[in-house]
Amino acid sequence: MTWACITKYGFHDMVLHEDTVNAEHYIDTLRKYLLPVIQTYFPRQCFLFQQDGASVHTAHAVAEFLEKENVPLLEWPPCSPDLNIIENVWHYLKLKMKKLRAANSRDELWENVLLVIHSMWEAEMTETINNLYESMPRRMAAVIAARGGNTKY
């Protein structure tokens, strides 16, 4: 299980979780990785935190933590399309991973991931991520127009 953070400023962190993630573990990840990104890049700016509807993300303790830390959450209705642009970033990571020699162990896989991760901080990827953020109003309008159905996104 991994957790990653991106903003309009680019890729920030990727964390490998060894075990199943429960609400307490997820809150610890948000405290260690999300809050510093918010403090660094959005100290006085408006922002919305976006995550998918995974049960650990929607746990009561997580909602309380986000509220306590004044982290506004972008709400998505149930059964809505996943428009989180991190899905696009995962796609770019996977394309780069396919260019590497296949891993024969979990450790080798993580080494490959770390090699690929470095490309996520390149200016080209930051521009790609920023363009994805700029597309969000169009993506959301397309979902509304399709009444929650499939879109080109």
Buried (B, 14 or more C-beta within 10 A) or exposed (E): EEBBBBBBBBBBBBEEEEEEBEBEBBBEBBEEBBEEBBEEBBEEEEBEBBBEEEEBBBBEEBEEBBEEBEBEBEEBEEEEBEBBBBEBBEEBBEEBBEEBEEBEEEEEBEEBBEEBBEEBEEEEBBEBBBEBEEBBEEBBEBBEEEEEEEBEB
